[in-house]
Amino acid sequence: MFWRALVKAVPFTAQLSASEPQLVKKSSAGLALMAFAYAAEYGFILRYPQDRQAATGVVFEPWHWRYVGVENALAIRASGLSLEEFLALQKAS
């Protein structure tokens, strides 16, 4: 559902004279930006964010998304924490 919405939402920005690799590059960049911007509204988080490598112990994986539910995804995004950090904080409180 989330990915179908992204595909429909990405504007077609390539010019008619653009080559196929240029079209793919622009479409992929648009999808990535949309995914990062709206994933939490659909319940998804980036599982291993680049700025949280020390906390997760895993190298940045831009393709690794996890469904955690809308409420949790929004809370995790707002906190700026990784899933491990967020769960540890929830367990402590």
N, C-alpha and C positions, 0 to 999 in steps of 0.2 A: 504494500500500500504506500509506504513512504517513498520507496524508490520510483514507483510509477508516477507519483506526484512530482518528484524532482524532474523526471524526464519531460513531463508536460510543461513544467514551469521554466525550464531553461530557455531563454530567448535565443532565437537564431540570429547570431551576430556576424556570421561570416558573409563576406561579399560573394556574389555569384561567380566571380572569377577566381575564388580561392580554390586551392588544391584540396584533395581529400585529406592529407595529413594536417593541413591547416584547420579544416573543419573539425576533425577529431580532436585536435589540441584545444580548440576554443570550446567545444562541447564538453570535454572532460574537465577543463578548468571551471566552467560554469557549474557543472554537476558537483564538483568538489566544494566550491564556494557555497552552493545551496545546501549541501549535506552538512557542512560545518555550521551554517547559520540556523538551520531549522530542524536538525535531528532531534533535539530535546523535546520539541513540541510533539513529536511522534513517538517519544519514549526511547530514543536511542542515544547512546554515548559513544564517544571514541574510546575504545578500551585501553589503549596504550598511548596517551598523548605525549607529544614530543617534550613538553616542559615538565613532565612528571616521571621521567625515566628512572631517576634515583629512587622514587617511592615504589614504582612497580617492579623494578628490576628487569624490565624488558625494553628492548630497543623500540623506538617509535615505529608503529605500524599503522599507516594512514588508511589501510583497507579493513582494519579490524574493528567492527562496530558490535555493540552488545545492546540487546533490548532489556531495559530495566523498568519500563513503565514510565508514563509521562510524568507523574509526580516526582519520582526518584530522579529521572533524567534532568528535569528542571532544577531540582535541588542540587544535584551534583554539578551542573553547569554553573549555577550561581555561586557555589562554594569555591570553584576553581580547583578542586581536589581530584585525585584519581579515585577510582572505585575502591581500592584498598584503603586509602586514607579516609574516604567518606564512611565506609563501613566501620572502620576502627573508631571514628568519632561518634557514630551512632551507637556503637556497642558500649562506649565509655559513658555515654549520657543516659 
